């Protein structure tokens, strides 16, 4: 629950998240009030939308990954170099979003003159909006954030 801590004049001086038991044990009834209708929103860790490079390319799929890894086209060479410079991929970074959307608009060579996009718009959206699992950012959390 969310509570407002009050001064002697009844003015709000702080807002905290606590249990009713904590409030009763640490404050007199005149020193706080519950904020009606306010729900606690836990703050996400900084790495919540960071994904390791391997799981990120897994999300792109084998065809897109193979083309990115082997193409000599300048756009794909630039994407490959950009990904290689990063310690992780931040799915909320506008540059990453632009890159994934670029991939959704790029044709993948098919049979004869047929070509299809590397990613559909729906696939691109799923790559960027599917929450990152603990397994998908395990390496970066251990290496850079001292988390297990």
DRENTOR-263706 format. One line per 4 residues: number of its first residue (from 1); their letters; for each residue x, y, z of N, C-alpha, C, O. Coordinates in Angstrom, 1 decimal, padded with zeros to 4 digits, always signed. Last residue first. Example, Ala and Ser with C-alpha at 12.3 -4.5 7.8 and 13.67 -1.06 7.14 Angstrom:
! residues 2
2 = sa = +012.8 -002.2 +007.1 +013.7 -001.1 +007.1 +012.9 +000.0 +007.9 +013.4 +001.1 +008.0 | +013.2 -005.7 +007.8 +012.3 -004.5 +007.8 +013.2 -003.3 +007.8 +014.2 -003.3 +008.5
***
This chain:
! residues 148
148 = xxxx = +022.7 -012.7 -010.2 +022.6 -014.1 -010.6 +021.4 -014.4 -011.3 +021.2 -015.5 -011.7 | +024.6 -009.8 -010.8 +023.3 -010.4 -010.5 +023.4 -011.9 -010.9 +024.0 -012.2 -011.9 | +026.5 -007.8 -011.6 +026.7 -008.7 -010.4 +025.4 -009.3 -009.9 +025.2 -009.4 -008.7 | +026.3 -006.5 -013.9 +025.5 -006.0 -012.8 +025.6 -006.8 -011.6 +024.9 -006.6 -010.6
144 = xxxx = +028.0 -007.6 -015.9 +028.0 -006.1 -015.7 +027.2 -005.6 -014.5 +027.4 -004.5 -014.1 | +027.9 -010.4 -015.7 +029.2 -009.7 -016.1 +029.1 -008.3 -015.7 +030.2 -007.8 -015.2 | +025.3 -011.1 -015.0 +026.4 -011.6 -014.3 +027.7 -010.8 -014.5 +028.4 -010.5 -013.6 | +023.8 -009.7 -017.0 +023.5 -009.5 -015.5 +024.7 -009.9 -014.7 +025.1 -009.3 -013.7
140 = xxxx = +024.8 -010.9 -019.3 +025.0 -009.5 -019.0 +024.8 -009.1 -017.6 +025.5 -008.3 -017.0 | +023.9 -013.6 -019.0 +025.3 -013.2 -019.1 +025.6 -011.8 -018.8 +026.5 -011.5 -018.0 | +021.0 -013.4 -018.8 +021.8 -013.9 -017.7 +023.3 -013.5 -017.8 +023.9 -013.1 -016.8 | +019.0 -012.6 -020.6 +020.0 -011.6 -020.2 +020.9 -012.1 -019.0 +021.5 -011.2 -018.3
136 = xxxx = +017.5 -014.8 -021.1 +018.0 -014.0 -022.2 +018.9 -012.9 -021.8 +019.6 -012.3 -022.7 | +016.8 -015.9 -018.6 +017.8 -016.6 -019.4 +018.3 -015.8 -020.6 +019.5 -016.0 -021.0 | +014.8 -014.1 -017.9 +016.0 -014.2 -017.1 +017.1 -014.9 -017.8 +018.3 -014.6 -017.7 | +013.4 -012.5 -020.8 +013.4 -013.5 -019.7 +014.8 -013.5 -019.0 +015.8 -013.0 -019.5
132 = xxxx = +011.9 -009.5 -021.8 +013.2 -010.3 -021.7 +013.1 -011.3 -020.6 +012.9 -010.9 -019.4 | +008.7 -009.4 -023.3 +009.6 -009.1 -022.2 +010.8 -010.1 -022.2 +010.7 -011.2 -022.6 | +008.4 -008.3 -026.6 +008.3 -009.5 -025.7 +009.2 -009.3 -024.5 +010.4 -009.0 -024.8 | +009.0 -006.1 -028.2 +008.0 -006.0 -027.1 +007.9 -007.2 -026.2 +007.3 -007.0 -025.1
128 = xxxx = +010.8 -006.8 -030.3 +011.0 -005.6 -029.5 +010.1 -005.5 -028.2 +010.5 -004.9 -027.2 | +009.8 -009.1 -031.4 +011.2 -009.0 -031.1 +011.4 -007.9 -030.1 +012.2 -008.1 -029.1 | +007.2 -008.3 -032.0 +007.4 -009.3 -031.0 +008.9 -009.3 -030.5 +009.1 -009.5 -029.3 | +007.7 -006.5 -034.1 +007.0 -006.0 -032.9 +007.3 -007.0 -031.8 +007.5 -006.6 -030.6
124 = xxxx = +008.7 -008.3 -036.0 +009.5 -007.1 -035.5 +009.0 -006.6 -034.2 +009.7 -006.4 -033.3 | +006.4 -009.9 -036.5 +007.7 -010.4 -035.9 +008.6 -009.4 -035.3 +009.1 -009.5 -034.2 | +004.7 -007.9 -037.6 +004.4 -008.6 -036.4 +005.6 -009.2 -035.7 +005.7 -009.1 -034.5 | +006.1 -007.3 -039.9 +005.9 -006.2 -038.9 +005.5 -006.9 -037.6 +006.0 -006.4 -036.5
120 = xxxx = +008.4 -010.0 -040.6 +007.1 -009.3 -040.8 +007.0 -008.2 -039.8 +007.8 -008.2 -038.8 | +011.7 -009.9 -041.8 +010.8 -010.0 -040.7 +009.4 -009.4 -041.1 +009.4 -008.4 -041.9 | +012.6 -009.9 -044.5 +013.3 -010.6 -043.5 +012.4 -010.9 -042.3 +012.4 -012.0 -041.7 | +010.0 -010.2 -047.0 +010.7 -009.4 -046.0 +011.5 -010.3 -045.0 +011.0 -011.5 -044.7
116 = xxxx = +010.8 -012.0 -050.0 +009.9 -011.7 -048.9 +010.7 -010.9 -047.9 +011.9 -011.0 -047.8 | +010.8 -012.6 -053.5 +011.5 -012.1 -052.3 +010.5 -011.8 -051.2 +009.3 -011.4 -051.5 | +011.4 -014.1 -056.6 +010.5 -013.9 -055.4 +011.4 -013.4 -054.3 +012.5 -013.8 -054.1 | +012.9 -014.8 -058.8 +012.8 -013.4 -058.5 +011.9 -013.1 -057.3 +011.6 -011.9 -057.0
112 = xxxx = +014.1 -017.7 -057.4 +014.0 -016.9 -058.6 +013.9 -015.4 -058.3 +014.8 -014.9 -057.6 | +013.3 -017.8 -054.1 +013.5 -018.6 -055.3 +013.2 -017.7 -056.5 +012.2 -017.0 -056.6 | +014.7 -015.0 -052.4 +013.9 -016.3 -052.4 +014.2 -017.0 -053.7 +015.3 -016.9 -054.2 | +016.3 -012.7 -050.3 +016.2 -013.4 -051.5 +015.5 -014.8 -051.4 +015.7 -015.5 -050.4
108 = xxxx = +014.3 -010.6 -048.5 +015.2 -011.7 -048.3 +015.2 -012.5 -049.6 +014.1 -012.8 -050.1 | +014.0 -007.0 -048.2 +013.7 -008.3 -048.8 +014.7 -009.3 -048.5 +015.9 -009.0 -048.4 | +013.2 -005.1 -045.3 +014.2 -005.5 -046.3 +013.9 -006.9 -046.9 +013.5 -007.8 -046.1 | +011.5 -004.3 -043.3 +011.3 -003.8 -044.6 +012.2 -004.3 -045.7 +012.1 -003.9 -046.9
104 = xxxx = +012.5 -005.4 -041.0 +011.1 -005.8 -041.4 +010.8 -005.3 -042.8 +009.9 -005.8 -043.4 | +014.9 -004.1 -040.7 +014.9 -005.5 -041.2 +013.5 -006.0 -041.6 +013.4 -006.8 -042.5 | +013.9 -001.6 -039.8 +014.6 -001.7 -041.1 +014.6 -003.1 -041.6 +014.3 -003.4 -042.8 | +013.0 -002.5 -037.3 +012.0 -002.1 -038.3 +012.6 -002.0 -039.7 +011.9 -002.3 -040.6
100 = xxxx = +015.5 -002.9 -036.2 +014.6 -004.0 -036.3 +013.5 -003.7 -037.3 +013.1 -004.5 -038.1 | +016.5 -000.3 -036.3 +017.2 -001.4 -037.0 +016.3 -002.5 -037.2 +016.2 -003.1 -038.3 | +014.8 +001.1 -034.6 +014.9 +001.5 -036.0 +015.5 +000.4 -036.8 +015.1 +000.1 -038.0 | +015.3 -000.2 -032.2 +014.0 -000.2 -032.7 +014.0 +000.1 -034.2 +013.4 -000.6 -035.0
96 = xxxx = +018.0 +000.7 -031.9 +017.7 -000.8 -032.0 +016.3 -000.9 -032.6 +016.1 -001.8 -033.5 | +017.6 +003.4 -031.6 +018.4 +002.9 -032.7 +018.2 +001.4 -032.9 +018.2 +001.0 -034.1 | +016.1 +003.6 -029.3 +015.5 +004.0 -030.5 +016.3 +003.5 -031.7 +015.7 +003.2 -032.8 | +016.0 +001.1 -026.9 +016.8 +002.0 -027.5 +016.2 +002.3 -028.9 +016.0 +001.4 -029.7
92 = xxxx = +014.6 -001.0 -025.8 +013.9 +000.3 -025.8 +014.7 +001.4 -026.4 +014.3 +002.5 -026.5 | +016.3 -003.2 -025.9 +015.1 -003.2 -026.7 +014.3 -002.0 -026.7 +013.4 -001.8 -027.5 | +019.6 -003.1 -026.0 +018.6 -002.5 -025.2 +017.3 -002.4 -026.1 +017.3 -001.6 -027.1 | +021.9 -005.7 -026.1 +021.0 -005.0 -026.9 +019.8 -004.4 -026.0 +019.2 -005.2 -025.3
88 = xxxx = +025.3 -005.4 -024.8 +024.0 -006.0 -024.8 +023.1 -005.1 -025.8 +023.5 -004.1 -026.3 | +027.6 -004.2 -025.7 +027.7 -005.3 -024.7 +026.4 -006.0 -024.6 +026.4 -007.2 -024.3 | +028.2 -003.5 -029.2 +027.3 -003.4 -028.0 +027.6 -004.5 -027.0 +027.9 -005.7 -027.4 | +029.6 -003.9 -031.5 +030.1 -002.9 -030.5 +029.4 -002.9 -029.2 +029.9 -002.5 -028.2
84 = xxxx = +028.0 -005.7 -032.9 +029.3 -006.2 -032.3 +029.9 -005.2 -031.3 +030.6 -005.7 -030.4 | +025.9 -004.1 -033.8 +025.7 -005.2 -032.8 +027.0 -005.6 -032.1 +027.0 -005.9 -030.9 | +027.4 -002.6 -035.7 +026.7 -002.0 -034.5 +026.4 -003.0 -033.4 +026.7 -002.7 -032.3 | +028.2 -004.5 -037.5 +029.2 -003.8 -036.8 +028.6 -003.1 -035.5 +029.2 -003.1 -034.5
80 = xxxx = +025.7 -005.3 -038.5 +026.6 -006.3 -037.9 +027.6 -005.6 -037.0 +027.9 -006.0 -035.9 | +024.8 -002.9 -039.6 +024.0 -003.6 -038.5 +024.9 -004.5 -037.8 +025.0 -004.5 -036.5 | +026.7 -002.6 -041.6 +026.6 -001.6 -040.6 +025.8 -002.2 -039.4 +026.2 -001.9 -038.2 | +026.1 -004.8 -043.2 +027.5 -004.7 -042.6 +027.4 -003.7 -041.5 +028.0 -003.9 -040.4
76 = xxxx = +023.6 -004.1 -044.0 +023.8 -005.3 -043.1 +025.1 -005.3 -042.5 +025.3 -005.7 -041.3 | +024.1 -001.9 -045.6 +023.2 -001.8 -044.5 +023.4 -002.9 -043.5 +023.4 -002.7 -042.3 | +026.0 -002.9 -047.6 +026.4 -001.9 -046.6 +025.4 -001.8 -045.4 +025.9 -001.6 -044.3 | +026.2 -006.4 -048.2 +025.4 -005.1 -048.4 +025.7 -004.1 -047.3 +025.7 -004.5 -046.1
72 = xxxx = +027.2 -008.7 -047.7 +028.2 -007.7 -047.9 +027.5 -006.3 -048.2 +028.2 -005.3 -048.5 | +026.0 -011.1 -045.3 +025.8 -010.1 -046.4 +027.0 -009.1 -046.4 +027.6 -008.7 -045.4 | +026.3 -012.7 -043.0 +027.0 -013.1 -044.3 +026.9 -012.0 -045.4 +027.7 -012.1 -046.3 | +024.7 -011.9 -040.9 +026.1 -012.4 -040.6 +026.9 -012.5 -041.9 +028.2 -012.5 -041.9
68 = xxxx = +022.3 -011.2 -042.0 +023.1 -010.2 -041.3 +024.5 -010.6 -041.2 +025.4 -009.8 -041.4 | +021.5 -013.8 -042.9 +021.8 -012.7 -043.9 +022.6 -011.6 -043.2 +023.5 -011.0 -043.9 | +021.3 -015.2 -040.5 +022.3 -015.6 -041.5 +022.6 -014.5 -042.5 +023.7 -014.3 -042.9 | +019.3 -013.7 -039.3 +020.6 -013.8 -038.7 +021.7 -014.2 -039.7 +022.7 -013.6 -039.7
64 = xxxx = +017.1 -014.2 -041.0 +017.6 -012.8 -040.8 +019.0 -012.8 -040.2 +019.9 -012.1 -040.7 | +016.9 -017.0 -040.6 +017.1 -016.4 -042.0 +017.7 -015.0 -041.8 +018.6 -014.6 -042.5 | +016.5 -017.5 -037.9 +017.7 -018.0 -038.6 +018.0 -017.3 -039.9 +019.1 -017.0 -040.2 | +015.5 -014.8 -035.8 +015.2 -015.9 -036.6 +016.5 -016.3 -037.4 +017.4 -015.4 -037.6
60 = xxxx = +015.4 -012.8 -033.8 +015.3 -012.4 -035.2 +015.0 -013.6 -036.2 +014.4 -013.4 -037.2 | +015.9 -014.3 -031.5 +014.6 -013.7 -031.7 +014.4 -013.3 -033.2 +013.2 -013.3 -033.7 | +018.6 -014.8 -031.9 +017.6 -016.0 -031.9 +016.2 -015.4 -032.1 +015.4 -016.0 -032.9 | +019.6 -012.3 -031.4 +019.6 -012.8 -032.8 +018.7 -014.1 -032.9 +018.2 -014.3 -034.0
56 = xxxx = +019.1 -012.3 -028.7 +018.5 -011.3 -029.5 +018.5 -011.8 -031.0 +017.5 -011.7 -031.7 | +020.6 -014.4 -027.6 +019.2 -014.5 -027.6 +018.5 -013.5 -028.5 +017.4 -013.7 -029.0 | +023.2 -013.1 -028.3 +022.8 -014.4 -028.8 +021.3 -014.6 -028.8 +020.7 -014.9 -029.8 | +023.3 -010.7 -026.8 +023.3 -010.7 -028.2 +022.8 -012.0 -028.8 +022.1 -012.0 -029.8
52 = xxxx = +020.9 -010.2 -024.1 +022.2 -010.7 -024.6 +022.2 -010.8 -026.1 +021.1 -011.0 -026.7 | +019.0 -007.4 -023.5 +019.0 -008.8 -023.9 +020.4 -009.1 -024.4 +021.0 -008.2 -025.1 | +017.2 -005.2 -021.4 +018.5 -005.5 -022.1 +018.5 -007.0 -022.4 +018.0 -007.8 -021.5 | +014.9 -004.6 -020.0 +014.8 -004.6 -021.4 +016.1 -004.8 -022.2 +016.2 -004.6 -023.4
48 = xxxx = +016.0 -004.7 -017.3 +014.7 -005.4 -017.7 +014.5 -005.5 -019.2 +014.0 -006.5 -019.6 | +018.2 -003.4 -016.2 +018.4 -004.4 -017.3 +017.1 -005.1 -017.8 +017.2 -006.0 -018.6 | +017.3 -002.0 -014.0 +017.8 -001.3 -015.2 +017.9 -002.2 -016.4 +017.8 -001.7 -017.6 | +014.2 -003.5 -012.8 +015.7 -003.3 -012.8 +016.1 -002.6 -014.1 +015.4 -002.7 -015.1
44 = xxxx = +011.2 -001.6 -012.3 +012.0 -002.6 -013.0 +013.4 -002.4 -012.8 +013.9 -001.2 -012.7 | +009.4 -001.0 -009.3 +010.3 -000.5 -010.4 +011.1 -001.6 -011.0 +011.7 -002.5 -010.3 | +006.0 -001.8 -008.8 +007.5 -002.1 -008.5 +008.3 -001.5 -009.7 +007.9 -001.6 -010.8 | +003.6 +000.2 -007.8 +004.2 -000.2 -009.1 +005.7 -000.5 -008.9 +006.5 +000.4 -008.8
40 = xxxx = +000.9 +000.0 -005.7 +002.3 +000.0 -005.8 +002.8 -000.5 -007.1 +002.3 -001.6 -007.6 | -001.9 +002.1 -006.4 -001.3 +000.8 -006.3 +000.2 +000.9 -006.4 +000.7 +001.7 -007.1 | -004.3 +004.2 -004.9 -002.9 +004.1 -005.5 -002.4 +002.7 -005.3 -002.4 +002.1 -004.2 | -006.8 +004.2 -003.7 -006.7 +003.9 -005.1 -005.3 +003.8 -005.7 -005.2 +003.4 -006.9
36 = xxxx = -005.7 +006.5 -001.2 -006.7 +005.7 -001.8 -006.6 +005.4 -003.3 -006.3 +006.4 -004.0 | -003.0 +006.4 +000.7 -003.4 +007.0 -000.5 -004.4 +006.1 -001.2 -004.1 +005.0 -001.7 | -003.3 +006.6 +004.2 -003.2 +005.8 +003.1 -003.7 +006.6 +001.8 -004.6 +007.4 +001.9 | -001.3 +008.8 +006.2 -002.6 +008.4 +005.7 -002.4 +007.6 +004.4 -001.4 +007.8 +003.7
32 = xxxx = +000.4 +009.8 +009.3 +000.3 +009.2 +007.9 -001.1 +009.0 +007.5 -002.0 +009.0 +008.3 | +000.3 +010.7 +011.8 +001.5 +011.0 +011.0 +001.5 +010.5 +009.6 +002.4 +010.7 +008.8 | -001.8 +010.0 +013.4 -001.8 +011.3 +012.8 -000.7 +011.6 +011.9 -000.7 +012.6 +011.2 | -001.1 +007.4 +014.3 -002.2 +007.5 +013.3 -002.2 +008.9 +012.6 -002.7 +009.1 +011.5
28 = xxxx = +002.5 +007.2 +014.4 +001.2 +007.4 +015.0 +000.2 +007.6 +013.9 +000.5 +008.0 +012.8 | +004.7 +004.7 +013.0 +004.1 +006.0 +013.0 +002.8 +006.0 +013.8 +002.1 +005.0 +013.9 | +005.5 +002.0 +013.3 +006.5 +003.1 +013.2 +006.0 +004.5 +013.2 +006.7 +005.5 +013.3 | +003.5 +000.2 +013.4 +004.6 +000.0 +014.3 +005.5 +001.2 +014.3 +006.2 +001.4 +015.3
24 = xxxx = +001.8 +001.0 +011.4 +001.3 +001.1 +012.8 +002.4 +001.0 +013.7 +002.4 +001.6 +014.8 | +003.4 +000.5 +009.2 +003.0 +001.9 +009.5 +002.5 +002.0 +010.9 +002.9 +003.0 +011.6 | +003.7 -002.2 +009.3 +004.9 -001.4 +009.4 +004.5 +000.0 +009.8 +005.1 +000.6 +010.6 | +001.1 -003.1 +008.9 +001.8 -003.4 +010.1 +003.0 -002.5 +010.3 +003.2 -002.0 +011.4
20 = xxxx = +000.5 -002.3 +006.3 -000.2 -001.6 +007.4 +000.5 -001.9 +008.7 +000.5 -001.0 +009.6 | +003.6 -001.9 +004.4 +002.5 -002.7 +004.9 +001.8 -001.9 +006.0 +002.4 -001.1 +006.7 | +004.5 +000.6 +002.0 +004.7 -000.1 +003.2 +003.5 -001.0 +003.5 +002.4 -000.9 +002.8 | +005.9 +003.2 +000.2 +005.2 +002.0 +000.1 +005.5 +001.1 +001.3 +006.7 +000.9 +001.6
16 = xxxx = +005.5 +006.8 +000.7 +006.2 +005.5 +000.8 +005.3 +004.3 +000.5 +004.1 +004.5 +000.6 | +006.2 +010.1 +000.5 +005.2 +009.1 +000.1 +006.0 +007.8 +000.1 +007.1 +007.7 -000.5 | +006.4 +013.1 +002.5 +007.0 +012.0 +001.9 +005.9 +011.0 +001.5 +004.7 +011.1 +002.0 | +005.0 +015.2 +003.5 +006.4 +015.4 +003.4 +007.1 +014.2 +002.7 +008.3 +014.3 +002.3
12 = xxxx = +001.9 +016.9 +003.4 +002.6 +015.7 +003.0 +004.1 +016.0 +002.9 +004.5 +017.0 +002.2 | +000.7 +018.4 +006.4 +001.2 +018.5 +005.0 +002.0 +017.3 +004.7 +002.7 +016.7 +005.5 | -000.1 +018.6 +009.0 -000.9 +017.7 +008.1 -000.5 +017.8 +006.7 -001.2 +017.3 +005.8 | +001.6 +019.9 +010.7 +000.5 +020.7 +010.1 -000.4 +019.8 +009.2 -001.4 +020.3 +008.6
8 = xxxx = +003.6 +018.0 +011.2 +002.7 +018.4 +012.3 +001.5 +019.2 +011.8 +000.4 +019.2 +012.5 | +003.5 +016.0 +008.1 +004.2 +016.8 +009.2 +003.2 +017.2 +010.2 +002.0 +016.8 +010.2 | +003.0 +012.6 +007.0 +002.6 +014.0 +007.2 +003.4 +014.7 +008.3 +003.9 +014.0 +009.2 | +003.4 +010.4 +004.3 +003.8 +010.8 +005.7 +003.6 +012.3 +005.8 +003.8 +013.1 +004.9
4 = xxxx = +001.1 +008.4 +002.6 +001.7 +009.7 +002.7 +002.1 +010.0 +004.1 +001.3 +009.8 +005.0 | +001.5 +005.1 +001.3 +001.1 +006.0 +002.4 +001.8 +007.3 +002.2 +002.9 +007.4 +001.7 | +000.3 +002.3 -000.5 +001.1 +003.6 -000.5 +000.5 +004.5 +000.5 -000.7 +004.7 +000.7 | +000.8 -001.2 +000.0 +000.0 +000.0 +000.0 +000.9 +001.2 +000.0 +002.0 +001.2 +000.4
***
